[in-house]
Amino acid sequence: MTLLSIQSLNVNYGYIQALRDVALHLDAGETVAAVGANGAGKSTLLRAVIGAVTPVAGVISFAGKDIGTLSAPQRVAEGIAMVPEGRQVFVSLTVEENLLVGMSARRDRDNHREDIDRIYERFPNLAERRHFEARVLSGGEQQMLAIGRALMARPRLLLLDEPSLGLSPAYVNRVYALLEDLQRQGMSMLLVEQNVTLALKLSNRAYVLELGRVALSGKSSDLMQSQRLREAYLGRET
């Protein structure tokens, strides 16, 4: 079943066109990656899905419903949650207060204690620091907190914007191990990632964005073998 459908999406920042006629779909339980260089429009794509920017044209449908007129909190209530680039945790709030923020747009707020306990089971470091302000956490721990905060919304679709950015190799491995675990549990994910190798290894399918357009798309395993993609991205990474 198609969970997310994007058709002819166009987004402008003033006179700059960030997305041009982008079309994309994601099935329930699928992980789809959007990859490309800086400025390709990857983050703008996620911001359009969550409602942080308003497209000038195009249709975004979630579970068969046009969500173009919904606010960001309303989209969260529909079942979409986002882990933003740079984590953007509330540094003056405690770890647990940050997690509680994640459920603020949820229609059903019952059993939130069980949800928090499950987050702490996933992230023992956060459990140990539950009463500490988020400012004392390392970058990797803040990323774990940002993911945990998004999971508190009980999303049907998880948007991830550059989850490996600025992390040590050890924490990158931990984050992607977590994403693999969520994937096995059936979580649907739209992943934006500049590290093309990581993104293609995790995802089922991928879209390559260049200057706001979809330049390539297909199964991630096939794109890994694409000569054009290897010359543009993979060769440089290796």
Protein Blocks (a to p, Z undefined) as FASTA:
>chain_A
ZZbdcehiacdehjbcfbghiacdddehiacddeddehilmmmmmmmmnopaccfbdcdd
eehiafklpcfklmmmnopacddehhlpafkbcfklmmmmmmmmpmblghklmmmmmmmm
mmmmlmmmmmpcfklpcfklmmmmmmmmmmmnopabdcdehklgopafklmmmmmmmmmm
mmmnopacddddfblmlmmmmpmbdcddeehiafbgcdfklmmmpmklmmmmmmmmZZ
